Amino acid sequence: VIMTKDCCDIYSPKVCRGAMGALYRVPFLIIENASDFIREFNKNGTSYAAVVRNAESVTNCTFEGNCLIAIGNEGNGLTDVTADACTKGITIPMSSNAESLNAAIAAGILMWEMIK
């Protein structure tokens, strides 16, 4: 899991409780700037997909080789600079009754689509 330094405190009691112990089994990398990180790793052939509105449905995507998916927070999503640094945009199709998904649910759906 790669996060920017302005993300939540991963060791706060609420996060630890919600993670149910996974916090200590999953590697975390905290970076200074997401768009710079993405641009640097684009150079080695890693493809990046930004989760944004009005993009290709994740159900139509193929994930091959090294791939990273950028997911923004529930309130604001990704910054335009970070989304623009990605090589493609993807979206999760939803019912018109749903406004949005939280980041954890979105990540789970996206990872499932990547491995199936």
Biopython code that builds the backbone (N, CA, C, O; Angstrom):
import numpy as np
from Bio.PDB.StructureBuilder import StructureBuilder

atoms = [
    (1, "VAL", "N", (0.855, -1.163, 0.000)),
    (1, "VAL", "CA", (0.000, 0.000, 0.000)),
    (1, "VAL", "C", (0.900, 1.223, 0.000)),
    (1, "VAL", "O", (1.771, 1.372, 0.857)),
    (2, "ILE", "N", (0.678, 2.093, -0.971)),
    (2, "ILE", "CA", (1.467, 3.321, -1.089)),
    (2, "ILE", "C", (0.549, 4.493, -0.764)),
    (2, "ILE", "O", (-0.538, 4.618, -1.329)),
    (3, "MET", "N", (0.994, 5.343, 0.145)),
    (3, "MET", "CA", (0.177, 6.477, 0.579)),
    (3, "MET", "C", (1.018, 7.740, 0.583)),
    (3, "MET", "O", (2.235, 7.686, 0.755)),
    (4, "THR", "N", (0.364, 8.873, 0.394)),
    (4, "THR", "CA", (1.075, 10.138, 0.527)),
    (4, "THR", "C", (1.159, 10.518, 2.000)),
    (4, "THR", "O", (0.385, 10.038, 2.828)),
    (5, "LYS", "N", (2.109, 11.383, 2.305)),
    (5, "LYS", "CA", (2.358, 11.734, 3.708)),
    (5, "LYS", "C", (1.186, 12.446, 4.370)),
    (5, "LYS", "O", (1.094, 12.466, 5.597)),
    (6, "ASP", "N", (0.285, 13.033, 3.574)),
    (6, "ASP", "CA", (-0.860, 13.729, 4.164)),
    (6, "ASP", "C", (-2.068, 12.817, 4.366)),
    (6, "ASP", "O", (-3.171, 13.288, 4.646)),
    (7, "CYS", "N", (-1.855, 11.519, 4.225)),
    (7, "CYS", "CA", (-2.915, 10.532, 4.435)),
    (7, "CYS", "C", (-3.184, 10.388, 5.937)),
    (7, "CYS", "O", (-2.512, 11.005, 6.764)),
    (8, "CYS", "N", (-4.153, 9.582, 6.263)),
    (8, "CYS", "CA", (-4.491, 9.367, 7.673)),
    (8, "CYS", "C", (-3.324, 8.723, 8.428)),
    (8, "CYS", "O", (-2.397, 8.188, 7.820)),
    (9, "ASP", "N", (-3.383, 8.783, 9.725)),
    (9, "ASP", "CA", (-2.395, 8.131, 10.588)),
    (9, "ASP", "C", (-2.720, 6.639, 10.625)),
    (9, "ASP", "O", (-3.728, 6.236, 11.205)),
    (10, "ILE", "N", (-1.870, 5.824, 10.010)),
    (10, "ILE", "CA", (-2.175, 4.389, 9.919)),
    (10, "ILE", "C", (-2.095, 3.684, 11.269)),
    (10, "ILE", "O", (-2.538, 2.543, 11.397)),
    (11, "TYR", "N", (-1.541, 4.347, 12.266)),
    (11, "TYR", "CA", (-1.452, 3.736, 13.592)),
    (11, "TYR", "C", (-2.467, 4.314, 14.579)),
    (11, "TYR", "O", (-2.385, 4.049, 15.778)),
    (12, "SER", "N", (-3.418, 5.098, 14.083)),
    (12, "SER", "CA", (-4.449, 5.623, 14.988)),
    (12, "SER", "C", (-5.307, 4.456, 15.473)),
    (12, "SER", "O", (-5.437, 3.456, 14.767)),
    (13, "PRO", "N", (-5.891, 4.566, 16.657)),
    (13, "PRO", "CA", (-6.708, 3.458, 17.184)),
    (13, "PRO", "C", (-7.836, 3.035, 16.242)),
    (13, "PRO", "O", (-8.128, 1.845, 16.116)),
    (14, "LYS", "N", (-8.463, 3.997, 15.586)),
    (14, "LYS", "CA", (-9.571, 3.675, 14.682)),
    (14, "LYS", "C", (-9.084, 2.851, 13.481)),
    (14, "LYS", "O", (-9.737, 1.888, 13.081)),
    (15, "VAL", "N", (-7.948, 3.231, 12.917)),
    (15, "VAL", "CA", (-7.394, 2.486, 11.778)),
    (15, "VAL", "C", (-6.959, 1.096, 12.222)),
    (15, "VAL", "O", (-7.249, 0.112, 11.542)),
    (16, "CYS", "N", (-6.273, 1.003, 13.345)),
    (16, "CYS", "CA", (-5.827, -0.307, 13.851)),
    (16, "CYS", "C", (-7.008, -1.240, 14.097)),
    (16, "CYS", "O", (-6.950, -2.423, 13.762)),
    (17, "ARG", "N", (-8.059, -0.716, 14.672)),
    (17, "ARG", "CA", (-9.252, -1.525, 14.939)),
    (17, "ARG", "C", (-9.894, -1.979, 13.626)),
    (17, "ARG", "O", (-10.289, -3.138, 13.494)),
    (18, "GLY", "N", (-9.997, -1.078, 12.671)),
    (18, "GLY", "CA", (-10.617, -1.405, 11.392)),
    (18, "GLY", "C", (-9.795, -2.377, 10.562)),
    (18, "GLY", "O", (-10.349, -3.153, 9.784)),
    (19, "ALA", "N", (-8.485, -2.339, 10.723)),
    (19, "ALA", "CA", (-7.609, -3.213, 9.939)),
    (19, "ALA", "C", (-7.597, -4.643, 10.460)),
    (19, "ALA", "O", (-7.154, -5.554, 9.760)),
    (20, "MET", "N", (-8.072, -4.846, 11.667)),
    (20, "MET", "CA", (-8.182, -6.195, 12.245)),
    (20, "MET", "C", (-6.868, -6.986, 12.169)),
    (20, "MET", "O", (-6.875, -8.177, 11.856)),
    (21, "GLY", "N", (-5.757, -6.327, 12.453)),
    (21, "GLY", "CA", (-4.475, -7.015, 12.485)),
    (21, "GLY", "C", (-3.722, -7.027, 11.170)),
    (21, "GLY", "O", (-2.523, -7.306, 11.159)),
    (22, "ALA", "N", (-4.381, -6.734, 10.065)),
    (22, "ALA", "CA", (-3.719, -6.743, 8.758)),
    (22, "ALA", "C", (-2.672, -5.643, 8.657)),
    (22, "ALA", "O", (-1.751, -5.728, 7.845)),
    (23, "LEU", "N", (-2.813, -4.628, 9.469)),
    (23, "LEU", "CA", (-1.887, -3.506, 9.465)),
    (23, "LEU", "C", (-0.439, -3.963, 9.636)),
    (23, "LEU", "O", (0.481, -3.351, 9.094)),
    (24, "TYR", "N", (-0.251, -5.024, 10.378)),
    (24, "TYR", "CA", (1.105, -5.492, 10.663)),
    (24, "TYR", "C", (1.574, -6.565, 9.684)),
    (24, "TYR", "O", (2.688, -7.073, 9.811)),
    (25, "ARG", "N", (0.739, -6.913, 8.714)),
    (25, "ARG", "CA", (1.123, -7.914, 7.716)),
    (25, "ARG", "C", (1.217, -7.349, 6.305)),
    (25, "ARG", "O", (1.672, -8.040, 5.394)),
    (26, "VAL", "N", (0.799, -6.118, 6.114)),
    (26, "VAL", "CA", (0.799, -5.496, 4.793)),
    (26, "VAL", "C", (1.884, -4.425, 4.766)),
    (26, "VAL", "O", (1.937, -3.576, 5.655)),
    (27, "PRO", "N", (2.753, -4.458, 3.749)),
    (27, "PRO", "CA", (3.792, -3.423, 3.682)),
    (27, "PRO", "C", (3.203, -2.069, 3.264)),
    (27, "PRO", "O", (2.330, -2.002, 2.398)),
    (28, "PHE", "N", (3.688, -1.002, 3.886)),
    (28, "PHE", "CA", (3.260, 0.356, 3.576)),
    (28, "PHE", "C", (4.464, 1.165, 3.134)),
    (28, "PHE", "O", (5.557, 1.024, 3.682)),
    (29, "LEU", "N", (4.255, 2.011, 2.142)),
    (29, "LEU", "CA", (5.265, 2.969, 1.710)),
    (29, "LEU", "C", (4.599, 4.336, 1.749)),
    (29, "LEU", "O", (3.571, 4.550, 1.105)),
    (30, "ILE", "N", (5.177, 5.248, 2.495)),
    (30, "ILE", "CA", (4.631, 6.601, 2.570)),
    (30, "ILE", "C", (5.532, 7.502, 1.739)),
    (30, "ILE", "O", (6.733, 7.607, 1.987)),
    (31, "ILE", "N", (4.925, 8.156, 0.739)),
    (31, "ILE", "CA", (5.682, 8.966, -0.214)),
    (31, "ILE", "C", (5.342, 10.441, -0.057)),
    (31, "ILE", "O", (4.331, 10.807, 0.543)),
    (32, "GLU", "N", (6.202, 11.266, -0.605)),
    (32, "GLU", "CA", (6.028, 12.715, -0.536)),
    (32, "GLU", "C", (4.983, 13.202, -1.538)),
    (32, "GLU", "O", (4.095, 13.977, -1.184)),
    (33, "ASN", "N", (5.089, 12.749, -2.786)),
    (33, "ASN", "CA", (4.264, 13.299, -3.859)),
    (33, "ASN", "C", (3.820, 12.186, -4.800)),
    (33, "ASN", "O", (4.663, 11.523, -5.406)),
    (34, "ALA", "N", (2.527, 11.970, -4.933)),
    (34, "ALA", "CA", (2.009, 10.850, -5.732)),
    (34, "ALA", "C", (2.312, 11.000, -7.215)),
    (34, "ALA", "O", (2.714, 10.030, -7.857)),
    (35, "SER", "N", (2.130, 12.188, -7.775)),
    (35, "SER", "CA", (2.343, 12.344, -9.217)),
    (35, "SER", "C", (3.810, 12.154, -9.583)),
    (35, "SER", "O", (4.105, 11.552, -10.615)),
    (36, "ASP", "N", (4.736, 12.652, -8.766)),
    (36, "ASP", "CA", (6.165, 12.428, -9.028)),
    (36, "ASP", "C", (6.505, 10.945, -8.940)),
    (36, "ASP", "O", (7.267, 10.434, -9.761)),
    (37, "PHE", "N", (5.952, 10.257, -7.961)),
    (37, "PHE", "CA", (6.175, 8.819, -7.796)),
    (37, "PHE", "C", (5.690, 8.066, -9.033)),
    (37, "PHE", "O", (6.396, 7.203, -9.556)),
    (38, "ILE", "N", (4.493, 8.390, -9.495)),
    (38, "ILE", "CA", (3.919, 7.721, -10.661)),
    (38, "ILE", "C", (4.765, 7.984, -11.901)),
    (38, "ILE", "O", (5.073, 7.053, -12.645)),
    (39, "ARG", "N", (5.143, 9.235, -12.135)),
    (39, "ARG", "CA", (5.966, 9.563, -13.310)),
    (39, "ARG", "C", (7.294, 8.816, -13.285)),
    (39, "ARG", "O", (7.754, 8.339, -14.323)),
    (40, "GLU", "N", (7.910, 8.710, -12.124)),
    (40, "GLU", "CA", (9.195, 8.000, -12.014)),
    (40, "GLU", "C", (9.034, 6.528, -12.374)),
    (40, "GLU", "O", (9.854, 5.976, -13.108)),
    (41, "PHE", "N", (7.998, 5.896, -11.870)),
    (41, "PHE", "CA", (7.814, 4.478, -12.139)),
    (41, "PHE", "C", (7.218, 4.203, -13.507)),
    (41, "PHE", "O", (7.305, 3.073, -13.987)),
    (42, "ASN", "N", (6.613, 5.196, -14.155)),
    (42, "ASN", "CA", (6.179, 5.036, -15.546)),
    (42, "ASN", "C", (7.377, 4.753, -16.437)),
    (42, "ASN", "O", (7.249, 4.076, -17.458)),
    (43, "LYS", "N", (8.538, 5.266, -16.057)),
    (43, "LYS", "CA", (9.756, 5.096, -16.859)),
    (43, "LYS", "C", (10.179, 3.636, -16.967)),
    (43, "LYS", "O", (10.817, 3.259, -17.949)),
    (44, "ASN", "N", (9.840, 2.803, -15.981)),
    (44, "ASN", "CA", (10.269, 1.402, -16.021)),
    (44, "ASN", "C", (9.195, 0.470, -16.571)),
    (44, "ASN", "O", (9.307, -0.749, -16.440)),
    (45, "GLY", "N", (8.162, 1.030, -17.179)),
    (45, "GLY", "CA", (7.152, 0.196, -17.818)),
    (45, "GLY", "C", (5.966, -0.166, -16.951)),
    (45, "GLY", "O", (5.076, -0.890, -17.396)),
    (46, "THR", "N", (5.935, 0.318, -15.732)),
    (46, "THR", "CA", (4.771, 0.069, -14.884)),
    (46, "THR", "C", (3.622, 0.922, -15.390)),
    (46, "THR", "O", (3.793, 2.119, -15.626)),
    (47, "SER", "N", (2.458, 0.321, -15.559)),
    (47, "SER", "CA", (1.307, 1.110, -15.999)),
    (47, "SER", "C", (0.488, 1.515, -14.782)),
    (47, "SER", "O", (0.417, 0.794, -13.787)),
    (48, "TYR", "N", (-0.117, 2.667, -14.885)),
    (48, "TYR", "CA", (-0.880, 3.227, -13.783)),
    (48, "TYR", "C", (-2.277, 3.562, -14.244)),
    (48, "TYR", "O", (-2.463, 4.161, -15.303)),
    (49, "ALA", "N", (-3.248, 3.182, -13.461)),
    (49, "ALA", "CA", (-4.638, 3.505, -13.757)),
    (49, "ALA", "C", (-5.187, 4.372, -12.637)),
    (49, "ALA", "O", (-5.049, 4.043, -11.459)),
    (50, "ALA", "N", (-5.801, 5.466, -13.007)),
    (50, "ALA", "CA", (-6.429, 6.359, -12.040)),
    (50, "ALA", "C", (-7.915, 6.068, -11.987)),
    (50, "ALA", "O", (-8.563, 5.941, -13.026)),
    (51, "VAL", "N", (-8.451, 5.963, -10.800)),
    (51, "VAL", "CA", (-9.889, 5.759, -10.649)),
    (51, "VAL", "C", (-10.554, 7.134, -10.721)),
    (51, "VAL", "O", (-10.470, 7.936, -9.790)),
    (52, "VAL", "N", (-11.212, 7.379, -11.844)),
    (52, "VAL", "CA", (-11.853, 8.669, -12.101)),
    (52, "VAL", "C", (-13.224, 8.442, -12.736)),
    (52, "VAL", "O", (-13.506, 7.363, -13.258)),
    (53, "ARG", "N", (-14.056, 9.451, -12.687)),
    (53, "ARG", "CA", (-15.377, 9.357, -13.323)),
    (53, "ARG", "C", (-15.228, 9.421, -14.844)),
    (53, "ARG", "O", (-14.237, 9.934, -15.363)),
    (54, "ASN", "N", (-16.219, 8.896, -15.537)),
    (54, "ASN", "CA", (-16.292, 8.983, -16.996)),
    (54, "ASN", "C", (-15.055, 8.417, -17.683)),
    (54, "ASN", "O", (-14.508, 9.035, -18.597)),
    (55, "ALA", "N", (-14.622, 7.256, -17.247)),
    (55, "ALA", "CA", (-13.471, 6.588, -17.847)),
    (55, "ALA", "C", (-13.896, 5.177, -18.255)),
    (55, "ALA", "O", (-15.068, 4.819, -18.144)),
    (56, "GLU", "N", (-12.940, 4.385, -18.725)),
    (56, "GLU", "CA", (-13.231, 3.009, -19.131)),
    (56, "GLU", "C", (-13.647, 2.181, -17.910)),
    (56, "GLU", "O", (-13.045, 2.286, -16.841)),
    (57, "SER", "N", (-14.670, 1.370, -18.085)),
    (57, "SER", "CA", (-15.132, 0.509, -16.997)),
    (57, "SER", "C", (-14.055, -0.510, -16.652)),
    (57, "SER", "O", (-13.446, -1.100, -17.544)),
    (58, "VAL", "N", (-13.820, -0.717, -15.374)),
    (58, "VAL", "CA", (-12.823, -1.688, -14.935)),
    (58, "VAL", "C", (-13.171, -3.092, -15.432)),
    (58, "VAL", "O", (-12.283, -3.929, -15.593)),
    (59, "THR", "N", (-14.447, -3.353, -15.674)),
    (59, "THR", "CA", (-14.850, -4.678, -16.162)),
    (59, "THR", "C", (-14.404, -4.918, -17.599)),
    (59, "THR", "O", (-14.401, -6.061, -18.056)),
    (60, "ASN", "N", (-14.028, -3.869, -18.317)),
    (60, "ASN", "CA", (-13.542, -3.999, -19.695)),
    (60, "ASN", "C", (-12.028, -3.920, -19.795)),
    (60, "ASN", "O", (-11.479, -4.037, -20.890)),
    (61, "CYS", "N", (-11.348, -3.725, -18.686)),
    (61, "CYS", "CA", (-9.892, -3.546, -18.692)),
    (61, "CYS", "C", (-9.167, -4.884, -18.602)),
    (61, "CYS", "O", (-9.670, -5.849, -18.026)),
    (62, "THR", "N", (-7.989, -4.914, -19.178)),
    (62, "THR", "CA", (-7.087, -6.046, -18.969)),
    (62, "THR", "C", (-5.863, -5.504, -18.231)),
    (62, "THR", "O", (-5.328, -4.452, -18.578)),
    (63, "PHE", "N", (-5.445, -6.222, -17.236)),
    (63, "PHE", "CA", (-4.300, -5.807, -16.434)),
    (63, "PHE", "C", (-3.165, -6.782, -16.704)),
    (63, "PHE", "O", (-3.228, -7.945, -16.306)),
    (64, "GLU", "N", (-2.136, -6.307, -17.377)),
    (64, "GLU", "CA", (-0.999, -7.156, -17.721)),
    (64, "GLU", "C", (0.281, -6.493, -17.240)),
    (64, "GLU", "O", (0.387, -5.267, -17.211)),
    (65, "GLY", "N", (1.239, -7.305, -16.870)),
    (65, "GLY", "CA", (2.516, -6.773, -16.415)),
    (65, "GLY", "C", (2.373, -6.044, -15.090)),
    (65, "GLY", "O", (1.437, -6.283, -14.327)),
    (66, "ASN", "N", (3.312, -5.159, -14.835)),
    (66, "ASN", "CA", (3.283, -4.380, -13.594)),
    (66, "ASN", "C", (2.206, -3.313, -13.691)),
    (66, "ASN", "O", (2.149, -2.563, -14.666)),
    (67, "CYS", "N", (1.368, -3.249, -12.694)),
    (67, "CYS", "CA", (0.263, -2.293, -12.718)),
    (67, "CYS", "C", (-0.004, -1.777, -11.313)),
    (67, "CYS", "O", (0.066, -2.526, -10.338)),
    (68, "LEU", "N", (-0.306, -0.508, -11.224)),
    (68, "LEU", "CA", (-0.674, 0.119, -9.964)),
    (68, "LEU", "C", (-1.961, 0.900, -10.195)),
    (68, "LEU", "O", (-2.121, 1.537, -11.236)),
    (69, "ILE", "N", (-2.858, 0.857, -9.255)),
    (69, "ILE", "CA", (-4.104, 1.614, -9.360)),
    (69, "ILE", "C", (-4.099, 2.709, -8.302)),
    (69, "ILE", "O", (-3.904, 2.443, -7.116)),
    (70, "ALA", "N", (-4.315, 3.940, -8.746)),
    (70, "ALA", "CA", (-4.362, 5.088, -7.843)),
    (70, "ALA", "C", (-5.811, 5.345, -7.442)),
    (70, "ALA", "O", (-6.677, 5.534, -8.296)),
    (71, "ILE", "N", (-6.064, 5.352, -6.150)),
    (71, "ILE", "CA", (-7.406, 5.575, -5.610)),
    (71, "ILE", "C", (-7.341, 6.782, -4.680)),
    (71, "ILE", "O", (-6.515, 6.826, -3.768)),
    (72, "GLY", "N", (-8.197, 7.740, -4.908)),
    (72, "GLY", "CA", (-8.234, 8.926, -4.056)),
    (72, "GLY", "C", (-9.105, 8.705, -2.836)),
    (72, "GLY", "O", (-9.674, 7.630, -2.649)),
    (73, "ASN", "N", (-9.203, 9.729, -2.011)),
    (73, "ASN", "CA", (-10.044, 9.604, -0.820)),
    (73, "ASN", "C", (-11.517, 9.760, -1.186)),
    (73, "ASN", "O", (-11.854, 10.186, -2.290)),
    (74, "GLU", "N", (-12.379, 9.412, -0.252)),
    (74, "GLU", "CA", (-13.816, 9.416, -0.518)),
    (74, "GLU", "C", (-14.360, 10.817, -0.773)),
    (74, "GLU", "O", (-15.294, 10.986, -1.557)),
    (75, "GLY", "N", (-13.795, 11.803, -0.130)),
    (75, "GLY", "CA", (-14.321, 13.157, -0.255)),
    (75, "GLY", "C", (-13.944, 13.864, -1.536)),
    (75, "GLY", "O", (-14.780, 14.518, -2.160)),
    (76, "ASN", "N", (-12.680, 13.736, -1.935)),
    (76, "ASN", "CA", (-12.182, 14.524, -3.061)),
    (76, "ASN", "C", (-11.644, 13.701, -4.223)),
    (76, "ASN", "O", (-11.400, 14.250, -5.297)),
    (77, "GLY", "N", (-11.455, 12.419, -4.040)),
    (77, "GLY", "CA", (-10.857, 11.614, -5.106)),
    (77, "GLY", "C", (-9.397, 11.977, -5.300)),
    (77, "GLY", "O", (-8.752, 12.507, -4.395)),
    (78, "LEU", "N", (-8.882, 11.689, -6.481)),
    (78, "LEU", "CA", (-7.496, 12.019, -6.806)),
    (78, "LEU", "C", (-7.390, 13.476, -7.237)),
    (78, "LEU", "O", (-8.342, 14.042, -7.773)),
    (79, "THR", "N", (-6.244, 14.073, -7.004)),
    (79, "THR", "CA", (-6.023, 15.405, -7.563)),
    (79, "THR", "C", (-5.896, 15.262, -9.075)),
    (79, "THR", "O", (-5.552, 14.189, -9.571)),
    (80, "ASP", "N", (-6.168, 16.326, -9.803)),
    (80, "ASP", "CA", (-6.030, 16.293, -11.263)),
    (80, "ASP", "C", (-4.597, 15.977, -11.668)),
    (80, "ASP", "O", (-4.370, 15.260, -12.643)),
    (81, "VAL", "N", (-3.631, 16.506, -10.928)),
    (81, "VAL", "CA", (-2.217, 16.272, -11.238)),
    (81, "VAL", "C", (-1.882, 14.788, -11.123)),
    (81, "VAL", "O", (-1.189, 14.243, -11.982)),
    (82, "THR", "N", (-2.362, 14.136, -10.079)),
    (82, "THR", "CA", (-2.103, 12.705, -9.896)),
    (82, "THR", "C", (-2.809, 11.889, -10.966)),
    (82, "THR", "O", (-2.205, 10.987, -11.547)),
    (83, "ALA", "N", (-4.069, 12.185, -11.236)),
    (83, "ALA", "CA", (-4.810, 11.447, -12.267)),
    (83, "ALA", "C", (-4.150, 11.614, -13.631)),
    (83, "ALA", "O", (-4.068, 10.652, -14.395)),
    (84, "ASP", "N", (-3.679, 12.814, -13.948)),
    (84, "ASP", "CA", (-3.036, 13.065, -15.239)),
    (84, "ASP", "C", (-1.703, 12.342, -15.377)),
    (84, "ASP", "O", (-1.272, 12.054, -16.494)),
    (85, "ALA", "N", (-1.046, 12.044, -14.262)),
    (85, "ALA", "CA", (0.228, 11.321, -14.314)),
    (85, "ALA", "C", (0.024, 9.849, -14.665)),
    (85, "ALA", "O", (0.961, 9.184, -15.106)),
    (86, "CYS", "N", (-1.180, 9.342, -14.474)),
    (86, "CYS", "CA", (-1.483, 7.934, -14.755)),
    (86, "CYS", "C", (-1.631, 7.705, -16.256)),
    (86, "CYS", "O", (-1.969, 8.625, -17.001)),
    (87, "THR", "N", (-1.376, 6.475, -16.693)),
    (87, "THR", "CA", (-1.419, 6.155, -18.114)),
    (87, "THR", "C", (-2.825, 5.904, -18.626)),
    (87, "THR", "O", (-3.044, 5.943, -19.837)),
    (88, "LYS", "N", (-3.775, 5.652, -17.758)),
    (88, "LYS", "CA", (-5.165, 5.474, -18.185)),
    (88, "LYS", "C", (-6.104, 5.761, -17.031)),
    (88, "LYS", "O", (-5.700, 5.786, -15.869)),
    (89, "GLY", "N", (-7.360, 5.976, -17.372)),
    (89, "GLY", "CA", (-8.391, 6.179, -16.364)),
    (89, "GLY", "C", (-9.346, 5.002, -16.364)),
    (89, "GLY", "O", (-9.675, 4.462, -17.421)),
    (90, "ILE", "N", (-9.787, 4.608, -15.198)),
    (90, "ILE", "CA", (-10.779, 3.538, -15.078)),
    (90, "ILE", "C", (-11.861, 3.980, -14.104)),
    (90, "ILE", "O", (-11.656, 4.878, -13.287)),
    (91, "THR", "N", (-13.003, 3.341, -14.205)),
    (91, "THR", "CA", (-14.097, 3.632, -13.289)),
    (91, "THR", "C", (-14.786, 2.332, -12.901)),
    (91, "THR", "O", (-14.689, 1.333, -13.614)),
    (92, "ILE", "N", (-15.467, 2.347, -11.795)),
    (92, "ILE", "CA", (-16.243, 1.195, -11.341)),
    (92, "ILE", "C", (-17.703, 1.486, -11.673)),
    (92, "ILE", "O", (-18.263, 2.461, -11.172)),
    (93, "PRO", "N", (-18.331, 0.655, -12.513)),
    (93, "PRO", "CA", (-19.736, 0.911, -12.837)),
    (93, "PRO", "C", (-20.609, 0.740, -11.592)),
    (93, "PRO", "O", (-20.446, -0.209, -10.825)),
    (94, "MET", "N", (-21.531, 1.677, -11.413)),
    (94, "MET", "CA", (-22.402, 1.626, -10.236)),
    (94, "MET", "C", (-23.833, 1.953, -10.640)),
    (94, "MET", "O", (-24.081, 2.563, -11.680)),
    (95, "SER", "N", (-24.746, 1.543, -9.814)),
    (95, "SER", "CA", (-26.152, 1.881, -9.975)),
    (95, "SER", "C", (-26.313, 3.397, -9.871)),
    (95, "SER", "O", (-25.551, 4.060, -9.167)),
    (96, "SER", "N", (-27.282, 3.925, -10.557)),
    (96, "SER", "CA", (-27.516, 5.371, -10.473)),
    (96, "SER", "C", (-27.972, 5.794, -9.075)),
    (96, "SER", "O", (-27.972, 6.983, -8.756)),
    (97, "ASN", "N", (-28.358, 4.835, -8.249)),
    (97, "ASN", "CA", (-28.777, 5.138, -6.876)),
    (97, "ASN", "C", (-27.599, 5.344, -5.936)),
    (97, "ASN", "O", (-27.767, 5.883, -4.842)),
    (98, "ALA", "N", (-26.401, 4.918, -6.352)),
    (98, "ALA", "CA", (-25.219, 5.032, -5.491)),
    (98, "ALA", "C", (-24.399, 6.247, -5.906)),
    (98, "ALA", "O", (-24.119, 6.445, -7.089)),
    (99, "GLU", "N", (-24.019, 7.054, -4.926)),
    (99, "GLU", "CA", (-23.232, 8.246, -5.223)),
    (99, "GLU", "C", (-21.747, 7.921, -5.345)),
    (99, "GLU", "O", (-21.073, 8.405, -6.255)),
    (100, "SER", "N", (-21.238, 7.099, -4.427)),
    (100, "SER", "CA", (-19.814, 6.780, -4.436)),
    (100, "SER", "C", (-19.552, 5.546, -3.576)),
    (100, "SER", "O", (-20.438, 5.046, -2.883)),
    (101, "LEU", "N", (-18.315, 5.074, -3.642)),
    (101, "LEU", "CA", (-17.843, 3.968, -2.802)),
    (101, "LEU", "C", (-16.732, 4.499, -1.915)),
    (101, "LEU", "O", (-16.046, 5.451, -2.288)),
    (102, "ASN", "N", (-16.541, 3.896, -0.738)),
    (102, "ASN", "CA", (-15.378, 4.324, 0.030)),
    (102, "ASN", "C", (-14.130, 3.688, -0.584)),
    (102, "ASN", "O", (-14.226, 2.729, -1.349)),
    (103, "ALA", "N", (-12.970, 4.227, -0.244)),
    (103, "ALA", "CA", (-11.720, 3.814, -0.880)),
    (103, "ALA", "C", (-11.424, 2.332, -0.673)),
    (103, "ALA", "O", (-10.933, 1.674, -1.590)),
    (104, "ALA", "N", (-11.709, 1.799, 0.496)),
    (104, "ALA", "CA", (-11.430, 0.384, 0.776)),
    (104, "ALA", "C", (-12.296, -0.532, -0.081)),
    (104, "ALA", "O", (-11.803, -1.528, -0.611)),
    (105, "ILE", "N", (-13.570, -0.211, -0.222)),
    (105, "ILE", "CA", (-14.462, -1.020, -1.049)),
    (105, "ILE", "C", (-14.028, -0.935, -2.508)),
    (105, "ILE", "O", (-13.983, -1.947, -3.207)),
    (106, "ALA", "N", (-13.711, 0.271, -2.964)),
    (106, "ALA", "CA", (-13.243, 0.447, -4.341)),
    (106, "ALA", "C", (-11.978, -0.373, -4.588)),
    (106, "ALA", "O", (-11.852, -1.024, -5.625)),
    (107, "ALA", "N", (-11.047, -0.344, -3.643)),
    (107, "ALA", "CA", (-9.805, -1.110, -3.797)),
    (107, "ALA", "C", (-10.091, -2.601, -3.898)),
    (107, "ALA", "O", (-9.498, -3.288, -4.729)),
    (108, "GLY", "N", (-10.986, -3.105, -3.069)),
    (108, "GLY", "CA", (-11.337, -4.523, -3.116)),
    (108, "GLY", "C", (-11.932, -4.926, -4.452)),
    (108, "GLY", "O", (-11.564, -5.958, -5.011)),
    (109, "ILE", "N", (-12.847, -4.121, -4.966)),
    (109, "ILE", "CA", (-13.458, -4.412, -6.265)),
    (109, "ILE", "C", (-12.400, -4.397, -7.362)),
    (109, "ILE", "O", (-12.372, -5.285, -8.214)),
    (110, "LEU", "N", (-11.539, -3.401, -7.342)),
    (110, "LEU", "CA", (-10.508, -3.277, -8.373)),
    (110, "LEU", "C", (-9.510, -4.430, -8.325)),
    (110, "LEU", "O", (-9.125, -4.960, -9.367)),
    (111, "MET", "N", (-9.093, -4.818, -7.133)),
    (111, "MET", "CA", (-8.151, -5.942, -7.033)),
    (111, "MET", "C", (-8.796, -7.235, -7.497)),
    (111, "MET", "O", (-8.134, -8.059, -8.128)),
    (112, "TRP", "N", (-10.066, -7.429, -7.201)),
    (112, "TRP", "CA", (-10.780, -8.612, -7.695)),
    (112, "TRP", "C", (-10.781, -8.617, -9.221)),
    (112, "TRP", "O", (-10.504, -9.646, -9.838)),
    (113, "GLU", "N", (-11.089, -7.485, -9.827)),
    (113, "GLU", "CA", (-11.107, -7.401, -11.292)),
    (113, "GLU", "C", (-9.717, -7.656, -11.874)),
    (113, "GLU", "O", (-9.596, -8.213, -12.966)),
    (114, "MET", "N", (-8.681, -7.259, -11.163)),
    (114, "MET", "CA", (-7.314, -7.461, -11.657)),
    (114, "MET", "C", (-6.925, -8.934, -11.682)),
    (114, "MET", "O", (-6.174, -9.354, -12.562)),
    (115, "ILE", "N", (-7.420, -9.726, -10.736)),
    (115, "ILE", "CA", (-6.968, -11.120, -10.655)),
    (115, "ILE", "C", (-7.876, -12.107, -11.356)),
    (115, "ILE", "O", (-7.496, -13.264, -11.534)),
    (116, "LYS", "N", (-9.062, -11.687, -11.758)),
    (116, "LYS", "CA", (-9.962, -12.680, -12.359)),
    (116, "LYS", "C", (-9.692, -12.900, -13.834)),
    (116, "LYS", "O", (-10.369, -13.706, -14.472)),
]
sb = StructureBuilder()
sb.init_structure("model")
sb.init_model(0)
sb.init_chain("A")
sb.init_seg("    ")
for serial, (resi, resn, name, xyz) in enumerate(atoms, 1):
    if name == "N":
        sb.init_residue(resn, " ", resi, " ")
    sb.init_atom(name, np.array(xyz, "f"), 0.0, 1.0, " ", f" {name:<3s}", serial, name[0])
structure = sb.get_structure()
